[in-house]
Amino acid sequence: MREQPWRSTLRTRSPRALLVLVPVVALVASVAVPYLGHPTASARPTITQTTGPSMNADQLPAYPTGFASQETWTKNLASGQDVIAGAAGPIVLTSDGATGLDSRDGSNRWSYQRKGSTATGVIHSPDGHYMAMRFDEPVVYTSMTRTDGNLSPSTPKTTIVLDTITGATVFDWRGDSTLQMTDSAVLYGTTAYSLKDRSTMWDLRKLTVDGASGSQSAQAAYFGAAGHSAFVLSLPSGDHDVVVSQKDPTTTHELPDLTPGHPLRPPAGRTSTTAPSSSTAGQSSTNPAGNRSNRHGPRRAYRIRRSKPSASTAWPVSPEQILGPTISA
């Protein structure tokens, strides 16, 4: 059999001749793919975390219903800090983390700090046992293969869920999908997870909720706290919102039309409590304008007074309170 000419030519070529082809191939590749991204970050967040001891339900402080005359302790907060309620005591929010305080004496129970990141949103479960924080991570620049290419900046997002009693991390996601929390479950994106054992409960894309499924599945109606055992979902049609039990999201209960400002629907343009920062100091979920204090003003003192628990604790309005016993845990 006669050998093909091109094969014999390659065999007889010297190594030097073959090496000449290498820069030619590289040049063709650079023309075919002119821009190749190389992510580079100026800094990475430094996470510092300390956890506290767990507590039984009967050891947790009673939900306060008012102020008594006797102060238990006083805590001075620096400008740019704020406070929310946790299951075991107050939680001090900073621009890059949170610190849980002991309700008995104001000492630190736990701390989570993400230096280099900026907290952008905070919510907690209806019973205060869990809280979710969102962070803007250090800016990442995408460099180009061509020296005259412009750098393209992006800000990665991170969502974490903490146990407010111990400060332990329950979930840590790279992203900022819509999130709702009940007392024992979290709906992140389209997937519900147990806050007790981190197990996956269900995925809305794999279920049919009022005819919605797959890529056109139902989703959380807003970012924030849900009911004690129920989620509020919006349908792709956008006609109305529905309430579903965290145990069976396929059985829906239609909600009445909730106007902006209703306890179950945050005001327009405000879907979560904003974490304090240099630009939001002095703001709170009940006072978005920040009139409570000036961010350049004096330090604030939070006074904790002893109070007797009431038999009828006034929790925030939840789906269960609107629909009654039709929603089961």
C-alpha positions as CSV (number, residue, x, y, z in Angstrom):
1,M,0.0,0.0,0.0
2,R,1.3,3.4,-1.0
3,E,1.9,5.8,1.8
4,Q,0.0,9.1,1.8
5,P,2.4,12.0,0.8
6,W,1.3,14.2,3.8
7,R,2.1,11.5,6.2
8,S,5.6,10.9,4.9
9,T,6.2,14.7,4.8
10,L,5.4,15.0,8.5
11,R,7.6,12.1,9.3
12,T,10.5,13.6,7.5
13,R,10.0,17.1,9.0
14,S,12.6,18.1,11.6
15,P,11.4,19.0,15.1
16,R,12.4,22.6,14.4
17,A,9.9,22.8,11.5
18,L,7.1,21.5,13.7
19,L,7.8,24.0,16.5
20,V,7.2,26.8,14.0
21,L,3.6,25.8,13.9
22,V,3.1,26.4,17.7
23,P,3.0,30.3,17.6
24,V,0.8,30.1,14.5
25,V,-1.8,28.0,16.3
26,A,-1.6,30.2,19.3
27,L,-2.2,33.3,17.1
28,V,-5.3,31.7,15.5
29,A,-6.7,30.8,18.9
30,S,-6.3,34.3,20.2
31,V,-8.1,35.7,17.2
32,A,-10.9,33.1,17.5
33,V,-11.4,33.8,21.2
34,P,-10.3,37.4,21.7
35,Y,-11.4,37.8,25.3
36,L,-10.9,35.3,28.0
37,G,-12.0,36.2,31.5
38,H,-9.7,35.7,34.5
39,P,-11.5,36.5,37.8
40,T,-9.2,38.4,40.2
41,A,-10.3,39.7,43.6
42,S,-8.6,42.6,45.5
43,A,-9.3,40.9,48.8
44,R,-11.1,38.0,50.4
45,P,-13.4,38.3,53.4
46,T,-12.0,37.3,56.8
47,I,-14.5,35.4,58.8
48,T,-14.2,35.5,62.6
49,Q,-16.8,33.4,64.5
50,T,-17.3,32.5,68.1
51,T,-20.3,30.4,69.2
52,G,-22.1,30.2,72.5
53,P,-23.8,27.4,74.5
54,S,-27.2,26.0,73.5
55,M,-30.3,26.6,75.6
56,N,-33.4,24.6,76.2
57,A,-36.8,26.2,75.4
58,D,-37.6,26.7,79.1
59,Q,-34.3,28.5,79.6
60,L,-35.0,31.2,77.0
61,P,-36.1,34.6,78.1
62,A,-39.8,35.4,77.9
63,Y,-40.9,37.6,75.1
64,P,-41.2,41.1,76.5
65,T,-44.5,42.9,76.4
66,G,-43.5,46.3,77.8
67,F,-41.0,48.2,79.9
68,A,-40.7,47.8,83.7
69,S,-39.2,50.4,86.0
70,Q,-36.1,48.5,86.9
71,E,-33.2,48.5,84.4
72,T,-31.3,45.2,84.2
73,W,-28.3,46.5,82.2
74,T,-27.3,49.2,79.7
75,K,-25.4,48.7,76.5
76,N,-23.8,51.6,74.6
77,L,-23.7,51.2,70.8
78,A,-21.4,53.0,68.4
79,S,-22.7,55.0,65.5
80,G,-23.6,52.7,62.7
81,Q,-24.8,49.8,64.9
82,D,-28.4,48.6,65.4
83,V,-30.3,46.0,67.4
84,I,-32.8,43.3,66.6
85,A,-34.4,40.7,68.9
86,G,-33.0,37.1,69.1
87,A,-34.4,34.1,70.9
88,A,-31.8,34.3,73.6
89,G,-31.4,38.1,73.8
90,P,-30.6,41.2,71.7
91,I,-28.4,41.0,68.6
92,V,-26.2,43.9,67.7
93,L,-25.9,44.4,64.0
94,T,-22.8,46.0,62.4
95,S,-21.8,46.7,58.9
96,D,-20.0,43.4,58.5
97,G,-21.6,41.0,61.0
98,A,-23.6,40.5,64.2
99,T,-23.1,39.8,67.9
100,G,-25.6,38.0,70.1
101,L,-25.9,39.4,73.7
102,D,-26.9,37.6,76.9
103,S,-30.2,39.0,78.0
104,R,-29.3,38.6,81.7
105,D,-26.2,40.9,81.8
106,G,-25.5,42.1,78.2
107,S,-22.3,40.1,77.8
108,N,-21.4,38.6,74.4
109,R,-22.9,35.1,73.8
110,W,-21.6,34.7,70.2
111,S,-20.2,36.7,67.3
112,Y,-20.0,36.5,63.5
113,Q,-17.9,39.0,61.6
114,R,-17.1,39.0,57.9
115,K,-14.4,41.6,57.5
116,G,-14.1,42.9,54.0
117,S,-17.8,42.2,53.2
118,T,-20.8,44.5,53.7
119,A,-24.0,43.4,55.2
120,T,-27.0,44.5,53.1
121,G,-30.0,42.8,54.6
122,V,-31.2,41.0,57.7
123,I,-34.3,39.0,58.5
124,H,-35.2,36.6,61.3
125,S,-37.7,33.7,61.7
126,P,-41.0,34.6,63.4
127,D,-39.9,33.1,66.7
128,G,-36.4,34.8,66.5
129,H,-34.5,31.5,66.7
130,Y,-32.8,31.9,63.3
131,M,-31.6,34.9,61.3
132,A,-30.4,35.4,57.7
133,M,-27.9,37.9,56.6
134,R,-26.9,39.0,53.1
135,F,-23.5,40.3,52.3
136,D,-21.8,42.0,49.3
137,E,-18.4,40.4,49.0
138,P,-15.2,42.2,47.9
139,V,-15.4,43.3,44.2
140,V,-14.1,40.8,41.7
141,Y,-12.6,42.2,38.4
142,T,-12.5,40.1,35.2
143,S,-9.3,40.7,33.4
144,M,-9.0,40.3,29.6
145,T,-6.4,38.6,27.5
146,R,-5.8,41.8,25.5
147,T,-3.8,44.4,27.3
148,D,-6.1,47.2,26.2
149,G,-9.3,45.4,27.4
150,N,-11.3,47.1,30.2
151,L,-11.8,45.3,33.5
152,S,-15.3,44.3,34.3
153,P,-16.2,44.5,38.0
154,S,-18.8,42.4,39.8
155,T,-19.9,42.1,43.4
156,P,-20.5,38.5,44.5
157,K,-23.3,37.9,47.0
158,T,-23.4,35.6,50.0
159,T,-26.4,34.6,52.2
160,I,-25.9,33.0,55.6
161,V,-28.3,31.6,58.2
162,L,-27.3,31.7,61.8
163,D,-28.8,30.2,65.0
164,T,-29.5,33.2,67.2
165,I,-29.0,31.2,70.4
166,T,-25.5,29.8,69.6
167,G,-24.4,31.9,66.7
168,A,-23.6,28.7,64.7
169,T,-23.8,28.8,60.9
170,V,-26.8,26.7,59.7
171,F,-26.5,27.6,55.9
172,D,-23.9,29.4,53.8
173,W,-24.9,30.1,50.2
174,R,-23.1,31.9,47.4
175,G,-25.9,33.9,46.0
176,D,-28.9,36.1,46.9
177,S,-31.9,34.1,45.8
178,T,-35.3,35.1,47.4
179,L,-35.5,33.7,51.0
180,Q,-38.3,33.2,53.5
181,M,-38.1,31.7,56.9
182,T,-40.6,30.0,59.2
183,D,-39.8,28.8,62.7
184,S,-38.2,25.6,61.5
185,A,-37.7,25.8,57.7
186,V,-36.1,28.2,55.1
187,L,-37.1,28.6,51.5
188,Y,-34.1,29.6,49.5
189,G,-34.8,30.0,45.8
190,T,-37.2,27.2,45.0
191,T,-35.9,24.7,47.6
192,A,-37.0,24.4,51.2
193,Y,-34.6,23.2,53.8
194,S,-35.1,22.1,57.5
195,L,-33.5,24.5,59.9
196,K,-33.3,21.7,62.5
197,D,-31.2,19.2,60.6
198,R,-30.3,21.0,57.3
199,S,-32.1,18.3,55.2
200,T,-33.8,19.1,51.9
201,M,-37.6,19.1,52.3
202,W,-38.8,19.8,48.7
203,D,-38.2,21.8,45.5
204,L,-41.0,23.8,43.9
205,R,-39.6,23.0,40.4
206,K,-40.3,19.3,41.0
207,L,-43.8,20.0,42.4
208,T,-47.1,21.4,40.9
209,V,-48.5,24.3,42.8
210,D,-51.7,25.6,41.3
211,G,-50.5,24.4,37.9
212,A,-47.0,26.0,38.2
213,S,-44.0,23.7,38.0
214,G,-40.6,23.3,36.3
215,S,-39.0,26.4,34.9
216,Q,-42.3,28.3,35.6
217,S,-42.6,27.2,39.2
218,A,-44.0,29.2,42.1
219,Q,-41.6,31.2,44.1
220,A,-41.3,33.1,47.4
221,A,-43.5,36.2,47.2
222,Y,-40.9,38.4,49.0
223,F,-37.7,38.3,51.0
224,G,-38.4,38.1,54.7
225,A,-40.0,36.2,57.5
226,A,-43.0,34.0,56.6
227,G,-45.5,32.3,58.9
228,H,-44.6,30.1,61.9
229,S,-45.1,27.0,59.6
230,A,-46.2,28.4,56.3
231,F,-44.7,30.2,53.2
232,V,-46.2,32.9,51.1
233,L,-45.7,32.1,47.4
234,S,-46.3,34.0,44.2
235,L,-47.4,32.3,41.0
236,P,-45.9,32.9,37.5
237,S,-49.3,34.4,36.4
238,G,-48.8,37.1,39.0
239,D,-52.6,37.2,39.7
240,H,-52.4,36.5,43.4
241,D,-50.3,35.1,46.2
242,V,-50.9,31.8,48.0
243,V,-50.0,30.4,51.4
244,V,-48.7,26.8,51.7
245,S,-47.8,24.6,54.6
246,Q,-44.1,23.9,54.8
247,K,-45.1,20.2,55.0
248,D,-47.3,20.2,51.9
249,P,-46.7,23.1,49.5
250,T,-49.0,21.5,46.9
251,T,-52.1,22.4,48.9
252,T,-52.6,26.2,48.6
253,H,-54.7,28.8,50.4
254,E,-55.4,32.0,48.6
255,L,-54.6,35.2,50.4
256,P,-56.6,38.4,50.2
257,D,-55.2,41.2,48.2
258,L,-52.4,42.6,50.4
259,T,-51.7,46.2,49.8
260,P,-48.2,47.7,50.5
261,G,-47.7,48.2,54.2
262,H,-49.7,45.1,55.2
263,P,-47.8,43.1,57.9
264,L,-47.5,40.2,55.5
265,R,-46.2,42.3,52.6
266,P,-43.3,44.7,53.2
267,P,-43.7,48.3,51.9
268,A,-42.8,48.9,48.2
269,G,-39.1,49.2,47.8
270,R,-38.3,47.7,51.2
271,T,-38.2,44.0,51.5
272,S,-36.0,43.4,54.5
273,T,-34.4,45.1,57.5
274,T,-31.3,46.8,56.2
275,A,-28.2,46.0,58.1
276,P,-26.5,49.1,59.6
277,S,-23.6,50.7,57.7
278,S,-22.0,54.0,57.3
279,S,-24.9,55.1,55.1
280,T,-27.8,53.5,57.0
281,A,-26.9,54.1,60.6
282,G,-29.8,55.0,62.7
283,Q,-32.4,53.4,60.4
284,S,-34.7,50.6,61.5
285,S,-37.4,48.5,60.1
286,T,-40.0,50.8,61.5
287,N,-38.3,54.0,60.6
288,P,-36.8,53.8,57.1
289,A,-36.0,57.5,57.0
290,G,-33.6,57.1,59.9
291,N,-35.2,59.9,62.0
292,R,-34.5,58.1,65.2
293,S,-31.0,59.4,65.4
294,N,-28.4,61.1,63.3
295,R,-25.6,58.8,62.1
296,H,-23.0,61.4,63.1
297,G,-24.7,62.0,66.4
298,P,-23.9,60.6,69.9
299,R,-23.6,57.0,70.8
300,R,-26.9,55.3,71.8
301,A,-27.7,53.4,74.9
302,Y,-30.1,50.5,74.9
303,R,-31.6,49.8,78.3
304,I,-33.0,46.4,79.1
305,R,-35.7,46.3,81.8
306,R,-37.2,43.4,83.6
307,S,-40.8,42.6,82.5
308,K,-43.4,40.0,83.3
309,P,-44.5,37.9,80.4
310,S,-48.1,38.3,79.2
311,A,-50.4,35.4,78.6
312,S,-51.3,36.8,75.1
313,T,-48.0,37.6,73.4
314,A,-48.5,39.8,70.4
315,W,-46.4,38.2,67.6
316,P,-46.3,39.9,64.2
317,V,-49.2,39.1,61.9
318,S,-48.6,35.8,60.1
319,P,-50.5,33.8,57.4
320,E,-51.9,31.6,60.1
321,Q,-53.5,34.5,61.9
322,I,-55.3,35.5,58.7
323,L,-56.4,32.1,57.5
324,G,-56.9,30.5,60.9
325,P,-56.5,26.8,61.6
326,T,-56.6,25.8,57.9
327,I,-52.7,25.9,57.9
328,S,-51.2,23.1,59.8
329,A,-47.7,22.6,60.9
